[in-house]
Amino acid sequence: MIRVYGSTDNTNTHVDTSRTLLGAKQYATRNNYRNVSIRIGYNVTLLEYKLNNKWYKYQDFIDAIFTDEEASN
């Protein structure tokens, strides 16, 4: 299965940019994208986003939401 990293714009359009996550992050930084994603076959998954010049994983964001919900219950 083909695995290609890329950037996703605000219309959720994936653009293939690199064979590595680092290369996709560099491309996104140079071209003012905030999201990095991976395409496996025809399926695209968001991996990381950039905020205040730092990369964050979407998984960490999702985990934080669910731990906040569990703490409030």
N, C-alpha and C positions, 0 to 999 in steps of 0.2 A: 504494500500500500504506500502511496506517495505521501510524504510528510514535508510540507513547506511552511515556513514561518512568514508572517507578513504583518501588515498594519491594517487596522480597521478604522474607517472614518466615521463621521457623525451620522451617516446614512446606513451604517452597518454593512458597508461594502468592503470586502476583504481584497487587499492587493498583495500578491505574492512578491516578496522582496528578498528572501534569504533562505539558505539551507540551515542556518543556526539561529538560536534565540538571540545571541549577542549581535549578530548582523542585523536582525530585524529591529532590535532596540536602537542600534546606531542609525539605521535608516529612518526610523520614526522620529528620533531626536532631530536629525538634520532636516526633515521635511515637515515638522510641526504636527505630527500625529501624536495622540495620547494613548492609544491602545495598541497592544501587540497580540496577535492571534496565531493560531496554528490551523492549517488546513490538512486534514487527513482524508484523502479521496475527495469527496464533494462536501464533507462536513467541516464547518469552521467553529472553533472554540476560542473564546477570549482567554488569554493567559494573564496578562499584566497591564497595568495602566500607570501613567506618569502623572504625578502631582507634586508641585514645588520642587522640580528637578530630582525627584526620587521615584524609583519604580516600586510598585506594590503589586502583590499577587492578588488576583480576584478571589482565590481560595481563602486567603486570610480575611478578606472583607466579608465573605459569606460566613465563615466561622464566627467572626465577631458579632454578626447579626443574630445568629442562632444562640450564642452563649448569652447575649443580652436578653433574648426572649425567655430563655430557660431561667435566668436569674430573676426576672420579674414575675414568674409564675410561682 
